[in-house]
Amino acid sequence: MQCPLLYRFRVIDKLPEKPSEAATRGTLVHAVLERLFDAPAADRTAPRARALIPGQWDRLLESKPELTELFAGDTEGERLSRWLGGAERLVERWFSLEDPTRLEPAERELFVETELESGLRLRGVIDRIDVAPTGDVRIVDYKTGKAPRPEYAEGPLFQMKFYALVIWRLKGIVPRRLQLVYLGSGDVLTYDPVVADLERVERKLLALWEAIALATETGDWRPRPTKLCGWCDHQAVCPEFGGTPPVYPLSVRPAGPGEDGQGTMGPDRAEAGRPVALEGL
């Protein structure tokens, strides 16, 4: 939805992308908040959370050695120290938004997957699931950036509805609450979904997949310029910046009358047995 051409570069061409400090810090903070719940409730304190950061950073480097590129040339370790300090501040802010001593998550970093009647598979990883004594389910997602302005809030909310749809189709339970915790700005945004919300999301996902399938078949992937383009690693091969995309690696067919690679198409293209899947972030 952000940019069809970026989707092609990432999913079809599999072009490499440089690690970013912001995204890596988010991964580190998520790991710390997940591991903190390994401790007994009374020990889930801000000092303990801060103390987890160096070890989780070492584990992250061990699993992804390429992250050492982030601080290449930082011989004195000053940039790394400031970066880790930023992670500490995000972790500390979480304690002003939620009280981990009163939480016992049912699931943390839970991989979920389900298949819709259409054959489309949905999968993703949910940061945290809380289940109340009443059985009510709350889906929680941590964001290390700032809360968006109201006119831009639909994107993150769509991600949460995506997860809610997966849980509904898996367990037959509509989550009582969706909660976005913005550590960058100290905001907590909530939304209480109903069945009609999830049905709309399902229809949107099917239309989105149909558009992806058509663009895959025709090779018609178009850039969608936004303010985020300035952060894109693929400007050198993007037409919006004067670049030329790499040779399309898949066989293509000409688009038929009325077909638009960025539009939708009929359900007859979702052939039985076709490996189709959409992933949540």
PEKA-V228851 format. One record per pair of residues at least 24 apart in sequence whose C-alpha atoms are under 8 Angstrom apart, sorted by the first residue. I is the first residue (numbers start at 1). J is the second residue. Records with the same first field share a line. If there is no record, write none. Layout:
I=J, J
This chain:
1=208
2=224
3=222, 223, 224, 225
4=221, 222, 223, 224, 262
5=221, 222, 223, 224
6=223, 234
8=221
9=234
12=249
13=246, 248, 249
17=233
18=233
19=66, 67, 69, 70
20=70
21=70, 83
25=83, 84, 87
26=143, 144
28=53, 56, 57, 60, 87
29=53, 87, 90, 91, 144
30=127, 142
31=56
32=56, 91
33=91
34=108, 109, 127
37=100, 104, 105
41=100, 101, 102, 103
42=101
43=101
44=100, 101
45=100
46=91, 92, 95
49=91, 92
50=88, 91, 92
53=84, 87, 88
90=144, 183, 184
91=183
93=183, 186
94=183, 186
96=186
97=181, 186, 187, 188
103=130
104=130
105=129, 130, 131
106=130, 131
112=166, 167
113=166, 170
114=166, 169, 170
116=169
118=270
119=270, 272, 273, 274, 276
120=206, 276, 277, 278
121=276, 277, 278
122=166, 277, 278, 279, 280
123=166, 277, 278, 279, 280
124=163, 279, 280, 281
125=280, 281
126=163
136=175, 176
137=174, 175, 176, 177
138=175, 176, 177, 178, 179
139=163, 164, 175, 177, 178, 179
140=178, 179, 180, 181
141=179, 180, 181
142=180, 181, 182, 183
143=180, 181, 182, 183, 184
144=182, 183, 184
145=182, 183, 184, 185
146=182, 183, 184, 185, 186, 187
147=182, 184, 185, 187
158=201
159=280, 281
161=193, 197, 198, 201
162=198, 201, 280
163=280
164=198
165=198, 199, 201, 202
207=264, 265
208=264
209=278
210=263, 264, 265, 266, 267, 269, 270
211=261, 262, 263, 264, 265
212=261, 262
213=269
214=260, 261, 262, 264, 265
215=260, 261, 262
216=250, 252
217=251, 252, 253
218=252, 253, 254, 255, 261
219=248, 250, 252, 261
220=260, 261, 262
221=261, 262
222=262
